[in-house]
Amino acid sequence: MATILHIPLHEYLGISYRPDREYVDGEIRERNVGKYEHARVQALLARWFGNHEQEWGVQVVTEQRVQVSPTRVRIPDVTLLTLGAQPDVIIDPPLLVIEILSPDDSYSDTQERAQDYRSMGVETVWIIDPKTRTGRMCSGAEWVESSRLEVKGTPLYINLPDIFSQLTSA
């Protein structure tokens, strides 16, 4: 049985991992890094939002540490923030957090991450599954599956068929 090493938050924040790891209640957790489709969807989303940054008053970052609580730091695949200087670890709720499922991600782990973002105050969380070419958004208490994901009250949106059409079939 593997031994779990617990370290203080300040120690975790002073360490660089490749690939980066999340911090959950003192435990360092490896993330499932994506395979081709995961990486491609992440790049396409970043490009889409990057092309609209000035128009929508946002900035897009990928794999940025987000401190969701005093004892947890998550690393979303894509995050949208308001324009302006940002700290190395995001502490204010982002406008949008996007998780892209990797083949090895479990439903329970993904739901736990999504709940951490919602508890932090993130109003909209999207989960995108490249395998099934589907997406779900949560803006409130309910998850809704849709081919057009949006952030209510803002111009932020994505048409998933446009993203998925840019993937090559395996």
N, C-alpha and C positions, 0 to 999 in steps of 0.2 A: 504494500500500500504506500502511495506517495505521501510524503510529508508536506503539509501546507505551511509555508513560511509567512508569518504576519509581520508587516513593517509599518511604521508610522507614515502618515500622509506626506509629511515634509521630506522624508527619505525617498518615497516614490517619486515625488515631483522633481527631485534632484537627479534622477536616473533617466538616461535615454535608452530605450529598447528598440530593437529592429527585428521584426515589426513592433510597433508600440503595443503596450499592454494596458488593460483597464485595471482600476484599483477598486475593489469592492470589500468594504468593511475590513480593511487591513490586509487583504489577500490580493496578490498580483495574479491577474487572470489573462491568459493568452486569448487572443481573438482569432477567429477563423478568418484567415485571409482569403480573399476571393480568388476564384479561378478566372478564366478569360471573360466569361459573360458578366460576372460580377464587376471586374475591373473596367470592362468596356461600358457598362451601364453607368458606373460611377463617373467615368470620364465624360460621357455624353451629357449627364445631368450637370456636371460642373461647367461644361462648355455652354449649355443652354442658359443656365443662370448667370454665368459670367458675361454672356452677351447682352443680358438685360440689367446688369448691375446699376448703371447710371439711371436708366429709365425707371426702375423700380425702387431705387434708393436702398439697395442691399449689397452685401458682399458675400461671396460663396467661399467656403473653405472645405477641404476634405481631410478626414482623419485628424481632426483637431480635438485636443483634450477639453472636455466639458465637465466641470465639477457640479454634479447634480445634487449633492448633499454634502454635509461635512465629512462623510466617510466613504463617498463614492465618486469616482471619476470615470466617465464613459467616453468612448471615442466613436462618434457617429461616422458613417460613411460620407455623408454630405450634410453641411450645416449652413443655413442662411442667417446672416447677422445684419443689423443695421449698419449703415456706413459709418466709418470712423475708426479710430485707433482701438485695438482690442488687446487684452492681456494674453500672455502665453497660454493660460488656462482660462477658458471662458467660464465666468461665474454668474453672469446675467442670463436669463432664459433667452435662447435664440428664437428667431421668428419661425423657423422651421427646422426640424431634424428629420433626416431620411436615413433609414436603414435598408440596405440591400442584402437580401438573403444569400448566403453562401451555401453550397451543397451540404456542408457539415453543421449548419446552424440548426438548433432545435427550436421548436415552437415556444417552449417554456422560457428558454434563455432570451429569445427575441422579445417576448411579452414582458419579461422582467426589465429589460433595457428600456422598452417603450414606456413602461410604468414609471421608471426612474425619471425619464424626461418629462412626463406629464406632472409628476409630483414636484419637480423643480419649477414648474410654471410654464413649460413649453406648451403653447396652445394647440399646435398642429404637429403631428407626427405621421410620417408616411412609411410604410413598409412595402418594398418592391421585391417581387420574386421573378428573377430572370428565367427560371426554369419553366414556370407556368405562364409567364408573360402577363402577370396580374399585379395590381397594386391596391393597397388599402390605406385609407386615411382616417385619422382620428382627430376630430375637432370638437371635443366635449367628451361625453361618456361612451359614445358608440363608435365602432369601427365600421366603415362603409367601403365596400369594394367598388372601384370605378376605373374607367380607362382614362378619365381626365381627373387628375389630382389637383386640388387647389387649396389655398389658404383663405378662408372666409374673410371678407372685409379688406382684401388686398388684391393687387393685380397678379400675385404669384400663382402660377399654374404650370402644369406639364401635361401634354397629351402622350400617354404611354405608347400608343401605337406608333407614333413618330419616333420615339426612342428605340423601341423594339425592332422597327423596320431597318435600323442601322446596324443590327447585329448580323453577323454571318452565321449561317446554320452549321452545326457541327457535323 
